Amino acid sequence: MKPMTAGVTPAGQGMDGIVWNILGQTYVPKHLTESSFSWHATFPPGTFVPPHIHPTQDEFIYVLEGRFDLVLDGQEMSATAGDLIRLPMGIPHGIFNKSDGVNKCLFWVSPTRRLFDLFWGIHSMADQNPADVVALSAKHEVDFLPPPPEGA
């Protein structure tokens, strides 16, 4: 991994023109170093990231537009534009756009670990079916939680 260089990543652009499709969302990586990784995310209505754990990373989400519904360590909460969502390593969390509008945010993790590689892997899947995404994620230090029991 290269050291960070000084400069500006322009709005609407990412590193090397990269744009990923991850679970129906659009991720645009903004910077990548060994110590941190950031990306702009667009969540269309009804998209989400199921509950999961990053055992080796702290994660942050700065909400730019819209409302996110969250499950954070078993508790439901929400965040809107201007809010910072703090997701400490080892704490289960899920992120949902239950609204009728598009949500936009800036994510970042520290340290980077294997998340950049995971996003390439998910983006490259012909069909992002849940079982394959979960299996690949486990190999990249992201552990998805099983769905709640029926009727729960």
C-alpha positions as CSV (number, residue, x, y, z in Angstrom):
1,M,0.0,0.0,0.0
2,K,1.3,3.4,-0.9
3,P,1.6,6.3,1.6
4,M,-1.0,9.0,1.4
5,T,-0.2,11.9,-0.8
6,A,-1.4,15.5,-0.2
7,G,-4.2,16.8,-2.4
8,V,-7.9,16.9,-3.1
9,T,-10.1,14.0,-4.2
10,P,-12.8,16.0,-6.2
11,A,-16.5,15.6,-5.6
12,G,-18.0,12.8,-7.7
13,Q,-14.7,11.1,-8.2
14,G,-12.8,8.4,-6.5
15,M,-9.4,6.8,-6.6
16,D,-8.4,5.7,-10.1
17,G,-12.0,6.1,-11.3
18,I,-13.2,3.2,-9.2
19,V,-16.9,2.8,-8.6
20,W,-18.2,-0.4,-6.9
21,N,-21.7,-1.9,-6.7
22,I,-22.0,-3.4,-3.2
23,L,-25.3,-5.0,-2.2
24,G,-27.2,-2.5,-4.4
25,Q,-25.3,0.5,-3.1
26,T,-22.7,2.6,-4.9
27,Y,-19.3,2.9,-3.2
28,V,-16.6,5.4,-4.5
29,P,-13.3,5.0,-2.6
30,K,-11.8,8.3,-1.7
31,H,-8.5,7.4,0.0
32,L,-6.6,4.3,1.0
33,T,-3.6,3.9,3.4
34,E,-2.7,1.1,5.7
35,S,-4.0,3.1,8.7
36,S,-7.4,4.2,7.1
37,F,-9.7,3.8,4.2
38,S,-12.7,6.1,3.2
39,W,-15.4,5.9,0.7
40,H,-18.5,7.8,-0.4
41,A,-21.7,5.7,-0.4
42,T,-25.1,6.1,-2.0
43,F,-27.9,3.9,-0.6
44,P,-31.0,3.8,-2.8
45,P,-34.3,3.3,-1.0
46,G,-34.7,-0.1,0.6
47,T,-31.0,-1.0,0.5
48,F,-29.0,-2.0,3.6
49,V,-25.9,-3.7,5.0
50,P,-27.1,-6.6,7.2
51,P,-25.9,-6.8,10.8
52,H,-22.2,-7.7,11.0
53,I,-19.0,-7.2,13.1
54,H,-15.6,-5.8,12.2
55,P,-13.4,-7.5,14.8
56,T,-10.3,-5.6,13.7
57,Q,-11.5,-2.1,12.7
58,D,-13.3,0.9,14.0
59,E,-15.9,2.2,11.5
60,F,-17.4,5.6,11.1
61,I,-20.3,7.0,9.0
62,Y,-20.8,10.7,8.4
63,V,-24.4,11.2,7.1
64,L,-24.5,13.7,4.3
65,E,-28.1,13.2,3.1
66,G,-31.2,11.2,4.2
67,R,-31.9,9.1,7.2
68,F,-30.3,5.8,8.2
69,D,-32.0,3.4,10.6
70,L,-29.4,1.3,12.5
71,V,-29.2,-1.7,14.7
72,L,-26.2,-1.0,16.9
73,D,-25.2,-3.5,19.6
74,G,-28.8,-4.8,19.6
75,Q,-30.4,-1.3,19.9
76,E,-32.4,0.5,17.2
77,M,-31.5,4.1,16.5
78,S,-31.4,6.5,13.6
79,A,-29.0,9.1,12.1
80,T,-29.7,12.0,9.8
81,A,-27.6,14.6,7.8
82,G,-24.8,16.0,9.9
83,D,-24.7,13.0,12.4
84,L,-21.6,10.9,12.9
85,I,-22.2,7.2,13.5
86,R,-19.5,5.6,15.6
87,L,-19.1,1.8,15.2
88,P,-16.3,0.5,17.5
89,M,-14.6,-2.8,16.5
90,G,-16.3,-5.9,17.8
91,I,-19.7,-4.2,18.1
92,P,-22.5,-5.7,15.9
93,H,-24.2,-3.2,13.6
94,G,-26.5,-3.0,10.6
95,I,-27.3,0.0,8.4
96,F,-30.6,0.4,6.6
97,N,-32.3,3.0,4.3
98,K,-35.9,2.4,5.0
99,S,-36.9,5.7,3.5
100,D,-38.3,6.6,0.0
101,G,-35.2,8.7,-0.7
102,V,-31.6,8.2,-1.5
103,N,-29.2,8.4,1.4
104,K,-25.6,9.6,1.0
105,C,-22.7,9.3,3.5
106,L,-19.0,9.1,3.9
107,F,-17.7,5.9,5.5
108,W,-14.2,5.3,6.9
109,V,-12.5,2.5,8.8
110,S,-9.3,2.4,10.8
111,P,-7.1,0.5,10.2
112,T,-7.8,-0.5,6.6
113,R,-7.0,-4.2,7.1
114,R,-8.7,-6.2,4.2
115,L,-11.8,-4.2,3.6
116,F,-10.7,-2.6,0.3
117,D,-10.0,-6.2,-1.1
118,L,-13.4,-7.3,0.2
119,F,-15.2,-4.6,-1.7
120,W,-13.4,-5.6,-4.9
121,G,-14.4,-9.2,-4.3
122,I,-18.1,-8.4,-3.7
123,H,-18.2,-6.0,-6.7
124,S,-16.7,-8.7,-8.9
125,M,-19.3,-11.3,-8.1
126,A,-21.6,-12.1,-10.9
127,D,-24.4,-12.6,-8.4
128,Q,-24.0,-11.1,-5.0
129,N,-26.0,-13.8,-3.3
130,P,-26.0,-13.7,0.5
131,A,-24.2,-17.0,1.1
132,D,-21.3,-16.1,-1.1
133,V,-21.0,-12.5,0.3
134,V,-21.0,-13.9,3.8
135,A,-18.3,-16.5,3.0
136,L,-16.1,-14.0,1.2
137,S,-16.6,-11.4,4.0
138,A,-15.5,-13.9,6.7
139,K,-12.2,-14.4,4.8
140,H,-11.7,-10.6,4.9
141,E,-12.3,-10.0,8.6
142,V,-16.0,-9.0,8.4
143,D,-18.4,-11.4,10.2
144,F,-22.1,-11.3,9.2
145,L,-24.6,-12.3,11.9
146,P,-27.2,-14.9,11.3
147,P,-30.7,-13.6,10.6
148,P,-33.1,-13.5,13.6
149,P,-35.3,-16.5,14.1
150,E,-38.6,-16.6,12.4
151,G,-41.2,-14.5,14.2
152,A,-38.5,-12.6,16.3
